[in-house]
Amino acid sequence: LSVNLVTGGAGFIGANLVPRLLERGHRVIVADNLSRGRRIFLEAFEAHPCFQFVEVDCAEAENLLQTILPLHRNKAVECVWHMAANSDIPAGVADPRVDLKDTFHSTFGVLETMRALGIPCLRFASSSAVYGDLKDTAISESSGPLNPISNYGAMKLASEALISAAVESFLKRADIFRFPNVVGTPATHGVLLDLIRKAMASPGGFDILGDGTQKKIYLHVQDLISAMLFIGAQDIGRHNIINIGPSDEGITVREIAQKIRSKVAPNAVLRFGMESRGWVGDVPRFRYDTTRLAALGWTPQLGSAAAIDKAIADIMLQKNASREAPP
Ligand SMILES: NC(=O)c1ccc[n+]([C@@H]2O[C@H](COP(=O)([O-])OP(=O)(O)OC[C@H]3O[C@@H](n4cnc5c(N)ncnc54)[C@H](O)[C@@H]3O)[C@@H](O)[C@H]2O)c1
């Protein structure tokens, strides 16, 4: 039972990780600047004796250190789950400073804080975006070359490089999890929320980014958290890079749009774009080789299509799904 710092804990994935850590009896400190996350996602835990929230920008290394220092003196933080990052790929294409600050500098700030305070263990939310576009191959952790095609992916890869150097000098353990597309609630961004909002706003018909042929794997957030907790509990060395995802072929955007149409707006005309990718930096096809994860003894409960079905149902029940969540 340890003290865990969850950066970005007020976001989609963080807000699902927090209760799973509390359930296990751990203490949890969430550090988030609330740029995309929402305090309301954590309201169920605000009164929990083992929960604490601090509003801080992880990219401001000195501020982060000064914020965590007194908490760490009170009870030593043993593990940082670094989930804070820019999660909006197009935002980083429009302004590269977004990924530089929220993804790369936040990793730098976290590592500086860990170095100064002697916090031994880091778990990092990396991404399939580090692989770039490797076409229609089942991507393993040793696939390459690693040529990201978005600033988002570039800054995730650069963050992984910083972590690698930190393992050599001061970290006792780093687990780098390469997530695929993760779905579920509370959705803050992503293809499902985007299409569900569009279908709710215009039930007669809505636009889909790209021609619908993009085919990718999807993981339900509850499976993702289970995988991270499982891997973290394994005795597997100091520096681990692991793809987390299903081993299926994935599902197309056209199939996803059809599922949403049937649930939200049965009469809608689906208007597809002309391009094979949805936006600059979109990888049109990817799937994972998950041999490493399977060899550890973990497989997801839901494959891509089942994860999408569950997430659509979850998001439709989400109170703020049809509009931007209030800050
Ligand atoms: N959701 C996915 O499909 C997916 C896929 C691959 C990787 N990831 C990674 O998983 C992590 C969590 O993603 P998410 O989907 O929950 O996104 P999210 O945007 O919902 O959560 C990110 C959180 O980080 C916070 N944050 C951003 N910049 C910060 C900063 N400088 N200082 C402090 N807090 C900051 C935001 O306020 C937000 O609460 C991110 O690192 C993301 O890149 C997500």
The ligand as an SDF file (V2000), in Angstrom:
LIG
                    3D

 44 48  0  0  0  0  0  0  0  0999 V2000
   -7.2470    8.3440  -24.7070 N   0  0  0  0  0  0  0  0  0  0  0  0
   -6.4730    7.7200  -25.5960 C   0  0  0  0  0  0  0  0  0  0  0  0
   -6.9800    7.1230  -26.5440 O   0  0  0  0  0  0  0  0  0  0  0  0
   -4.9660    7.7300  -25.4240 C   0  0  0  0  0  0  0  0  0  0  0  0
   -4.2030    7.0000  -26.3420 C   0  0  0  0  0  0  0  0  0  0  0  0
   -2.8270    6.9850  -26.2040 C   0  0  0  0  0  0  0  0  0  0  0  0
   -2.2260    7.6730  -25.1590 C   0  0  0  0  0  0  0  0  0  0  0  0
   -2.9960    8.3870  -24.2940 N   0  0  0  0  0  0  0  0  0  0  0  0
   -2.3270    9.1170  -23.2200 C   0  0  0  0  0  0  0  0  0  0  0  0
   -2.9470    8.8270  -21.9890 O   0  0  0  0  0  0  0  0  0  0  0  0
   -2.8650    9.9720  -21.1310 C   0  0  0  0  0  0  0  0  0  0  0  0
   -4.2500   10.3400  -20.6320 C   0  0  0  0  0  0  0  0  0  0  0  0
   -5.0600   10.6760  -21.7630 O   0  0  0  0  0  0  0  0  0  0  0  0
   -6.5940   10.9930  -21.6600 P   0  0  0  0  0  0  0  0  0  0  0  0
   -7.2440   10.3530  -22.8070 O   0  0  0  0  0  0  0  0  0  0  0  0
   -7.0640   10.7250  -20.2810 O   0  0  0  0  0  0  0  0  0  0  0  0
   -6.5830   12.5600  -21.9590 O   0  0  0  0  0  0  0  0  0  0  0  0
   -7.2320   13.7620  -21.1240 P   0  0  0  0  0  0  0  0  0  0  0  0
   -6.9820   14.9960  -21.9120 O   0  0  0  0  0  0  0  0  0  0  0  0
   -8.6320   13.4360  -20.7400 O   0  0  0  0  0  0  0  0  0  0  0  0
   -6.3430   13.7700  -19.8100 O   0  0  0  0  0  0  0  0  0  0  0  0
   -5.0910   14.4080  -19.7420 C   0  0  0  0  0  0  0  0  0  0  0  0
   -5.0510   15.1950  -18.4430 C   0  0  0  0  0  0  0  0  0  0  0  0
   -3.7990   15.8550  -18.3190 O   0  0  0  0  0  0  0  0  0  0  0  0
   -4.0190   17.1780  -17.8570 C   0  0  0  0  0  0  0  0  0  0  0  0
   -2.8780   17.9830  -18.2960 N   0  0  0  0  0  0  0  0  0  0  0  0
   -2.5320   18.3040  -19.5670 C   0  0  0  0  0  0  0  0  0  0  0  0
   -1.4210   19.0610  -19.5570 N   0  0  0  0  0  0  0  0  0  0  0  0
   -1.0560   19.2040  -18.2510 C   0  0  0  0  0  0  0  0  0  0  0  0
    0.0230   19.8750  -17.6070 C   0  0  0  0  0  0  0  0  0  0  0  0
    0.9470   20.5730  -18.3080 N   0  0  0  0  0  0  0  0  0  0  0  0
    0.0800   19.8250  -16.2450 N   0  0  0  0  0  0  0  0  0  0  0  0
   -0.8610   19.1340  -15.5290 C   0  0  0  0  0  0  0  0  0  0  0  0
   -1.8920   18.4860  -16.1000 N   0  0  0  0  0  0  0  0  0  0  0  0
   -1.9800   18.5290  -17.4490 C   0  0  0  0  0  0  0  0  0  0  0  0
   -5.3410   17.5890  -18.4560 C   0  0  0  0  0  0  0  0  0  0  0  0
   -5.9810   18.6340  -17.7280 O   0  0  0  0  0  0  0  0  0  0  0  0
   -6.1270   16.2770  -18.3640 C   0  0  0  0  0  0  0  0  0  0  0  0
   -6.7940   16.1690  -17.1270 O   0  0  0  0  0  0  0  0  0  0  0  0
   -2.2130   11.0790  -21.9610 C   0  0  0  0  0  0  0  0  0  0  0  0
   -0.8280   11.0700  -21.6850 O   0  0  0  0  0  0  0  0  0  0  0  0
   -2.4630   10.6300  -23.3770 C   0  0  0  0  0  0  0  0  0  0  0  0
   -1.5070   11.1360  -24.2700 O   0  0  0  0  0  0  0  0  0  0  0  0
   -4.3530    8.4320  -24.3990 C   0  0  0  0  0  0  0  0  0  0  0  0
  1  2  1  0
  2  3  2  0
  2  4  1  0
  4  5  1  0
  4 44  2  0
  5  6  2  0
  6  7  1  0
  7  8  2  0
  8  9  1  0
  8 44  1  0
  9 10  1  0
  9 42  1  0
 10 11  1  0
 11 12  1  0
 11 40  1  0
 12 13  1  0
 13 14  1  0
 14 15  2  0
 14 16  1  0
 14 17  1  0
 17 18  1  0
 18 19  2  0
 18 20  1  0
 18 21  1  0
 21 22  1  0
 22 23  1  0
 23 24  1  0
 23 38  1  0
 24 25  1  0
 25 26  1  0
 25 36  1  0
 26 27  1  0
 26 35  1  0
 27 28  2  0
 28 29  1  0
 29 30  1  0
 29 35  2  0
 30 31  1  0
 30 32  2  0
 32 33  1  0
 33 34  2  0
 34 35  1  0
 36 37  1  0
 36 38  1  0
 38 39  1  0
 40 41  1  0
 40 42  1  0
 42 43  1  0
M  CHG  2   8   1  16  -1
M  END
$$$$
